[in-house]
Amino acid sequence: MPTITDLKKIIFDSDLSFEEKEELSWMFSGGTEEEIAAGVRLFTEDPIWIRRVSDNYRKKKMAFLTDDLDLWKQILEEEKGYADEKKSAE
């Protein structure tokens, strides 16, 4: 089963900025084995998901810190679109 080290390697080999890589790695650091394996699988199958997950995390952090309800709604719409896209690709 993939480990957090495997996931971090994928993240740090991506085109994210160093700060984004650190944040995304930190986000997964408390994950279960299944969550880490899912991250490795998702990021390996289509690396565009590295950027999407990173951007989503950053937007959620901003929405939380600013208590921005409109941003939360935008995030949920994007997530629904991503879920629909992923489902139709399977």
C-alpha contacts under 8 A as a table, 3 or more apart, distances in Angstrom:
res1	aa1	res2	aa2	distance
1	M	33	E	7.67
1	M	37	A	6.64
2	P	6	D	5.99
2	P	7	L	7.39
2	P	33	E	7.73
2	P	36	I	6.99
2	P	37	A	5.37
2	P	40	V	7.00
3	T	6	D	5.18
3	T	7	L	6.49
3	T	33	E	7.16
3	T	36	I	6.64
3	T	37	A	7.16
4	I	7	L	4.96
4	I	8	K	6.01
4	I	28	F	7.58
4	I	29	S	6.77
4	I	36	I	6.27
5	T	8	K	5.08
5	T	9	K	6.19
6	D	9	K	5.22
6	D	10	I	6.51
6	D	40	V	7.33
7	L	10	I	5.20
7	L	11	I	6.27
7	L	25	S	7.83
7	L	36	I	6.86
7	L	39	G	6.99
7	L	40	V	5.45
8	K	11	I	4.94
8	K	12	F	5.91
8	K	25	S	5.86
9	K	12	F	5.15
9	K	13	D	6.00
10	I	13	D	5.21
10	I	14	S	6.49
10	I	40	V	7.52
10	I	43	F	7.37
10	I	44	T	7.74
11	I	14	S	5.30
11	I	16	L	7.85
11	I	21	K	6.03
11	I	24	L	7.51
11	I	25	S	7.07
11	I	50	I	7.02
12	F	15	D	7.93
12	F	16	L	7.72
12	F	18	F	7.84
12	F	21	K	5.90
14	S	47	P	7.90
14	S	50	I	7.54
16	L	19	E	7.93
16	L	20	E	5.71
16	L	21	K	5.91
16	L	51	R	7.02
17	S	20	E	5.13
17	S	21	K	6.18
18	F	21	K	5.04
18	F	22	E	6.20
19	E	22	E	5.12
19	E	23	E	6.23
20	E	23	E	5.10
20	E	24	L	6.07
20	E	54	S	6.75
21	K	24	L	5.23
21	K	25	S	6.02
22	E	25	S	5.20
22	E	26	W	6.07
23	E	26	W	5.06
23	E	27	M	6.10
23	E	54	S	7.86
24	L	27	M	4.99
24	L	28	F	6.51
24	L	53	V	7.98
24	L	54	S	5.93
24	L	57	Y	7.81
25	S	28	F	5.36
25	S	29	S	6.09
26	W	29	S	4.97
26	W	30	G	7.61
27	M	30	G	6.94
27	M	31	G	7.83
28	F	31	G	5.10
28	F	35	E	7.91
28	F	36	I	6.81
31	G	34	E	7.85
31	G	35	E	5.61
31	G	36	I	6.04
32	T	35	E	5.12
32	T	36	I	6.20
33	E	36	I	5.17
33	E	37	A	6.05
34	E	37	A	5.04
34	E	38	A	6.06
35	E	38	A	5.01
35	E	39	G	6.16
36	I	39	G	5.01
36	I	40	V	6.23
37	A	40	V	5.11
37	A	41	R	6.11
38	A	41	R	5.04
38	A	42	L	5.99
39	G	42	L	5.12
39	G	43	F	5.94
40	V	43	F	5.29
40	V	44	T	5.86
41	R	44	T	5.22
41	R	45	E	6.00
42	L	45	E	5.31
42	L	46	D	6.32
42	L	47	P	7.62
42	L	49	W	6.80
43	F	46	D	5.45
43	F	47	P	4.80
43	F	48	I	7.39
43	F	49	W	5.73
43	F	50	I	5.80
44	T	47	P	5.95
46	D	49	W	6.12
47	P	50	I	5.51
47	P	51	R	7.62
48	I	51	R	5.60
48	I	52	R	6.45
49	W	52	R	4.77
49	W	53	V	5.84
50	I	53	V	5.43
50	I	54	S	6.11
51	R	54	S	5.10
51	R	55	D	5.96
52	R	55	D	5.20
52	R	56	N	5.98
53	V	56	N	5.02
53	V	57	Y	6.10
54	S	57	Y	5.21
54	S	58	R	6.28
55	D	58	R	5.12
55	D	59	K	6.10
56	N	59	K	5.14
56	N	60	K	6.15
56	N	75	I	7.07
57	Y	60	K	5.14
57	Y	61	K	6.19
58	R	61	K	5.07
58	R	62	M	6.23
59	K	62	M	5.05
59	K	63	A	6.05
59	K	71	L	7.66
59	K	75	I	7.24
60	K	63	A	5.01
60	K	64	F	6.04
60	K	72	W	7.13
60	K	75	I	7.30
61	K	64	F	5.17
61	K	65	L	6.16
62	M	65	L	5.12
62	M	66	T	6.02
63	A	66	T	5.30
63	A	67	D	5.44
63	A	68	D	4.96
63	A	69	L	7.22
63	A	71	L	5.82
63	A	72	W	6.06
64	F	67	D	5.10
64	F	68	D	7.01
68	D	71	L	5.37
68	D	72	W	6.47
69	L	72	W	5.02
69	L	73	K	6.31
70	D	73	K	5.08
70	D	74	Q	6.26
71	L	74	Q	4.96
71	L	75	I	6.13
72	W	75	I	5.05
72	W	76	L	6.26
73	K	76	L	5.16
73	K	77	E	6.27
74	Q	77	E	5.13
74	Q	78	E	6.22
75	I	78	E	5.12
75	I	79	E	6.14
76	L	79	E	5.01
76	L	80	K	6.12
77	E	80	K	5.09
77	E	81	G	6.24
78	E	81	G	5.03
78	E	82	Y	6.17
79	E	82	Y	4.99
79	E	83	A	6.07
80	K	83	A	5.07
80	K	84	D	6.11
81	G	84	D	5.11
81	G	85	E	6.07
82	Y	85	E	5.02
82	Y	86	K	6.06
83	A	86	K	5.11
83	A	87	K	6.03
84	D	87	K	5.10
84	D	88	S	6.13
85	E	88	S	5.26
85	E	89	A	6.25
86	K	89	A	5.17
86	K	90	E	6.59
87	K	90	E	5.44
